[in-house]
Amino acid sequence: MSTIVTISASYGAGGSWIGPEVAEHLGCRFVDRAIPVQVAERLDVPVEYAHVHDEAAAPRFTRLLARLPNTSGVVVPEATSPEFCRETERLLIEAADAGDVVVLGRAGAIVLRDRPGAFHVRLDGPAEARVFQAMRVEQVDEEEARRRQRTSDRARIDYVKHFYRADARDPRHYHMVLDSTVVPLPTCAELIVTAARAAASF
């Protein structure tokens, strides 16, 4: 059976560090940053528009999209359209079909909840602890870390709530939930790898 791991992470929980580590140790592809680019290609729109729609809720789409000049000459789907979300879903399903993949974000645990053998992980921690971890990992100052946390956490929560009527923080979506501000990031990666392998052979 192929390996499929989804990782949901709040800002400062280290998902962008842990995800690639888990993928490397499991011998899997890591799927994250390439998703908006592929969505843009499939919908034939500028990649900037896909980035605007990526893991953000429809009300925020409208405000952000209005700030971007449309110089491409293409017809961009309505900001409140589920088209970007649905194309992202199709990409996740195709990645799972191909097997041996670690997916970060994009409501992967919900999109692939019925996928046999998929292992779903949530990384979180107290807001303050995540701010200081982000400062260390991303090498930004406290003000910038707090700004990113407010923006990123709200966008991710709104995305899942808007499109799936679910709470991304609900532990029932996951097989494993880790406070990655208490457990060191390398240890979190090791725990996920061990648990994913154990679950696959259970």
The 8 nearest C-alpha neighbors of each residue, nearest first, counted from 0:
[[1, 2, 199, 116, 98, 99, 200, 3],
 [2, 0, 98, 99, 3, 116, 100, 97],
 [1, 3, 99, 98, 100, 4, 0, 117],
 [4, 2, 117, 100, 99, 101, 118, 98],
 [5, 3, 101, 118, 117, 119, 102, 100],
 [4, 6, 102, 119, 107, 101, 108, 103],
 [7, 5, 120, 103, 121, 104, 102, 119],
 [6, 8, 121, 104, 103, 122, 120, 5],
 [9, 7, 122, 14, 121, 12, 123, 6],
 [8, 10, 123, 12, 152, 11, 122, 7],
 [9, 11, 148, 12, 152, 151, 8, 129],
 [10, 12, 129, 133, 13, 132, 130, 9],
 [13, 11, 123, 10, 9, 179, 122, 14],
 [12, 14, 16, 11, 15, 17, 184, 179],
 [15, 13, 17, 8, 16, 18, 12, 122],
 [14, 16, 13, 18, 17, 19, 103, 8],
 [17, 15, 13, 14, 18, 19, 20, 184],
 [16, 18, 14, 20, 188, 19, 15, 13],
 [17, 19, 21, 20, 14, 15, 16, 22],
 [20, 18, 22, 21, 17, 29, 23, 16],
 [21, 19, 17, 23, 22, 18, 24, 188],
 [20, 22, 18, 24, 188, 19, 23, 192],
 [23, 21, 27, 19, 25, 20, 24, 101],
 [22, 24, 26, 20, 21, 25, 19, 27],
 [23, 25, 21, 26, 22, 20, 192, 27],
 [26, 24, 22, 27, 23, 21, 192, 2],
 [25, 27, 23, 24, 22, 28, 99, 21],
 [28, 26, 99, 22, 100, 25, 23, 101],
 [27, 29, 100, 22, 101, 30, 99, 26],
 [28, 30, 101, 22, 100, 19, 102, 27],
 [31, 29, 102, 101, 28, 103, 33, 32],
 [32, 30, 103, 33, 34, 102, 29, 104],
 [31, 33, 34, 30, 35, 36, 103, 29],
 [32, 34, 36, 31, 35, 37, 30, 38],
 [33, 35, 37, 36, 32, 31, 38, 87],
 [36, 34, 38, 49, 37, 50, 33, 39],
 [37, 35, 39, 33, 34, 38, 46, 40],
 [36, 38, 40, 34, 39, 35, 41, 33],
 [39, 37, 35, 41, 40, 36, 34, 42],
 [40, 38, 46, 44, 36, 42, 37, 49],
 [41, 39, 43, 37, 38, 42, 36, 44],
 [40, 42, 38, 43, 39, 37, 86, 44],
 [41, 43, 39, 40, 44, 38, 83, 86],
 [44, 42, 40, 41, 39, 45, 73, 38],
 [43, 45, 39, 42, 46, 75, 73, 40],
 [46, 44, 47, 48, 39, 43, 49, 71],
 [45, 47, 39, 49, 48, 36, 50, 44],
 [48, 46, 50, 45, 49, 51, 39, 44],
 [49, 47, 51, 46, 50, 45, 52, 44],
 [48, 50, 46, 52, 35, 51, 47, 39],
 [51, 49, 53, 47, 48, 52, 35, 46],
 [52, 50, 48, 49, 53, 47, 60, 63],
 [53, 51, 49, 50, 55, 60, 54, 48],
 [52, 54, 50, 55, 51, 49, 35, 83],
 [55, 53, 158, 155, 105, 154, 52, 56],
 [56, 54, 154, 158, 53, 52, 155, 157],
 [57, 55, 158, 157, 59, 58, 161, 60],
 [56, 58, 79, 60, 59, 78, 61, 55],
 [59, 57, 60, 61, 56, 62, 79, 78],
 [58, 60, 62, 57, 61, 56, 63, 55],
 [61, 59, 57, 78, 63, 58, 62, 64],
 [60, 62, 64, 78, 59, 58, 63, 65],
 [63, 61, 59, 65, 60, 64, 58, 66],
 [64, 62, 60, 65, 66, 61, 59, 51],
 [63, 65, 61, 66, 67, 62, 60, 51],
 [64, 66, 63, 62, 67, 61, 68, 60],
 [67, 65, 64, 63, 68, 62, 61, 69],
 [66, 68, 64, 65, 69, 63, 48, 47],
 [69, 67, 70, 66, 65, 64, 71, 48],
 [68, 70, 71, 67, 72, 73, 75, 74],
 [71, 69, 72, 68, 73, 67, 45, 74],
 [72, 70, 73, 69, 45, 44, 74, 68],
 [71, 73, 70, 74, 69, 75, 44, 45],
 [74, 72, 71, 75, 44, 43, 69, 70],
 [75, 73, 76, 72, 44, 71, 69, 43],
 [74, 76, 73, 77, 44, 48, 78, 69],
 [77, 75, 78, 74, 80, 82, 79, 83],
 [76, 78, 80, 79, 75, 61, 82, 81],
 [79, 77, 60, 61, 80, 76, 57, 64],
 [78, 80, 57, 77, 81, 60, 61, 58],
 [79, 81, 77, 82, 78, 76, 83, 57],
 [80, 82, 84, 83, 85, 79, 162, 78],
 [83, 81, 85, 80, 84, 86, 76, 87],
 [84, 82, 86, 85, 81, 87, 52, 38],
 [83, 85, 87, 81, 82, 86, 88, 162],
 [86, 84, 88, 82, 87, 83, 81, 89],
 [85, 87, 89, 83, 88, 84, 82, 38],
 [86, 88, 84, 90, 85, 89, 83, 91],
 [89, 87, 85, 91, 86, 90, 92, 84],
 [88, 90, 86, 92, 87, 91, 93, 85],
 [89, 91, 93, 87, 88, 92, 94, 86],
 [92, 90, 94, 88, 93, 89, 95, 87],
 [91, 93, 95, 89, 94, 90, 96, 88],
 [92, 94, 96, 90, 95, 91, 89, 97],
 [95, 93, 91, 97, 92, 96, 90, 98],
 [94, 96, 98, 92, 97, 93, 91, 3],
 [97, 95, 93, 98, 94, 92, 91, 99],
 [98, 96, 94, 95, 93, 99, 100, 1],
 [99, 97, 95, 1, 96, 100, 2, 3],
 [98, 100, 2, 27, 1, 3, 28, 97],
 [101, 99, 28, 27, 3, 98, 29, 2],
 [100, 102, 4, 29, 22, 5, 3, 30],
 [103, 101, 5, 30, 6, 29, 31, 4],
 [102, 104, 6, 31, 5, 7, 18, 30],
 [105, 103, 7, 106, 107, 6, 102, 8],
 [104, 106, 107, 54, 103, 87, 53, 7],
 [107, 105, 104, 109, 108, 110, 159, 7],
 [106, 108, 110, 105, 109, 5, 111, 104],
 [107, 109, 112, 111, 106, 119, 110, 5],
 [108, 110, 112, 107, 111, 106, 172, 163],
 [109, 111, 107, 108, 112, 106, 88, 91],
 [112, 110, 114, 108, 109, 113, 107, 92],
 [111, 113, 109, 108, 114, 110, 117, 172],
 [114, 112, 111, 115, 110, 117, 109, 116],
 [113, 115, 111, 112, 117, 116, 95, 110],
 [116, 114, 117, 113, 112, 111, 118, 3],
 [115, 117, 199, 114, 118, 3, 2, 0],
 [116, 118, 3, 115, 114, 4, 119, 2],
 [117, 119, 4, 195, 3, 5, 116, 174],
 [118, 120, 173, 5, 174, 108, 4, 6],
 [121, 119, 6, 175, 173, 176, 174, 5],
 [120, 122, 176, 7, 8, 6, 173, 177],
 [123, 121, 8, 177, 12, 176, 179, 178],
 [124, 122, 178, 12, 9, 8, 179, 177],
 [123, 125, 178, 180, 129, 179, 126, 12],
 [124, 126, 128, 127, 129, 123, 180, 178],
 [127, 125, 129, 128, 130, 124, 148, 11],
 [128, 126, 130, 129, 125, 131, 124, 132],
 [127, 129, 125, 131, 130, 126, 180, 132],
 [128, 130, 11, 132, 126, 127, 131, 12],
 [131, 129, 127, 133, 128, 132, 144, 11],
 [130, 132, 134, 133, 128, 129, 135, 127],
 [131, 133, 129, 135, 134, 130, 11, 136],
 [134, 132, 11, 136, 130, 135, 131, 137],
 [135, 133, 139, 131, 138, 132, 137, 136],
 [134, 136, 132, 138, 133, 137, 131, 139],
 [135, 137, 133, 138, 134, 132, 13, 11],
 [138, 136, 133, 134, 139, 135, 132, 144],
 [137, 139, 134, 135, 136, 140, 133, 144],
 [140, 138, 134, 137, 143, 144, 141, 135],
 [139, 141, 143, 142, 134, 144, 138, 145],
 [140, 142, 144, 143, 145, 134, 139, 130],
 [143, 141, 145, 144, 140, 146, 139, 147],
 [142, 144, 146, 145, 141, 140, 147, 139],
 [145, 143, 141, 147, 146, 142, 130, 134],
 [146, 144, 148, 142, 143, 147, 130, 141],
 [145, 147, 143, 149, 148, 144, 142, 150],
 [148, 146, 144, 150, 145, 149, 151, 143],
 [147, 149, 145, 151, 10, 146, 150, 152],
 [150, 148, 146, 147, 152, 151, 153, 145],
 [151, 149, 147, 148, 153, 152, 154, 146],
 [150, 152, 154, 148, 153, 147, 149, 155],
 [153, 151, 155, 154, 149, 148, 150, 9],
 [152, 154, 156, 151, 150, 155, 157, 149],
 [155, 153, 55, 157, 151, 152, 156, 158],
 [156, 154, 158, 152, 157, 54, 153, 55],
 [155, 157, 153, 158, 159, 154, 167, 152],
 [156, 158, 160, 56, 154, 155, 159, 161],
 [159, 157, 56, 55, 155, 161, 54, 156],
 [160, 158, 163, 162, 157, 156, 161, 165],
 [159, 161, 164, 165, 157, 158, 163, 162],
 [162, 160, 158, 159, 157, 164, 163, 56],
 [161, 163, 159, 160, 164, 158, 81, 84],
 [162, 164, 165, 159, 160, 161, 109, 158],
 [165, 163, 160, 161, 162, 159, 166, 158],
 [166, 164, 160, 163, 159, 167, 161, 169],
 [165, 167, 168, 169, 160, 159, 156, 164],
 [166, 168, 169, 156, 159, 165, 106, 160],
 [169, 167, 166, 170, 121, 156, 172, 123],
 [168, 170, 171, 166, 167, 172, 165, 173],
 [171, 169, 172, 173, 168, 176, 121, 174],
 [170, 172, 169, 173, 174, 168, 175, 167],
 [173, 171, 170, 169, 108, 109, 174, 119],
 [174, 172, 119, 120, 175, 171, 170, 121],
 [173, 175, 119, 120, 118, 176, 172, 171],
 [176, 174, 120, 173, 121, 177, 119, 191],
 [177, 175, 121, 120, 122, 173, 170, 178],
 [178, 176, 122, 179, 121, 123, 175, 187],
 [179, 177, 124, 123, 180, 181, 122, 182],
 [178, 180, 182, 181, 177, 12, 122, 123],
 [179, 181, 178, 124, 182, 128, 129, 12],
 [182, 180, 179, 178, 183, 124, 128, 177],
 [181, 183, 179, 180, 187, 178, 184, 186],
 [184, 182, 186, 185, 187, 181, 179, 180],
 [183, 185, 187, 186, 179, 188, 182, 17],
 [186, 184, 188, 187, 183, 189, 17, 20],
 [185, 187, 189, 183, 188, 184, 190, 182],
 [188, 186, 184, 190, 189, 185, 191, 183],
 [187, 189, 185, 191, 186, 21, 190, 17],
 [188, 190, 186, 192, 187, 191, 193, 185],
 [191, 189, 187, 193, 188, 192, 194, 186],
 [192, 190, 194, 188, 193, 189, 195, 187],
 [191, 193, 189, 195, 190, 194, 21, 196],
 [194, 192, 190, 196, 191, 195, 189, 197],
 [193, 195, 197, 191, 196, 192, 198, 190],
 [196, 194, 198, 192, 197, 193, 191, 118],
 [197, 195, 199, 193, 194, 198, 192, 200],
 [196, 198, 194, 200, 199, 195, 201, 193],
 [197, 199, 201, 195, 200, 196, 194, 118],
 [200, 198, 196, 197, 201, 195, 116, 2],
 [199, 201, 197, 198, 196, 195, 0, 116],
 [200, 198, 199, 197, 196, 195, 116, 194]]
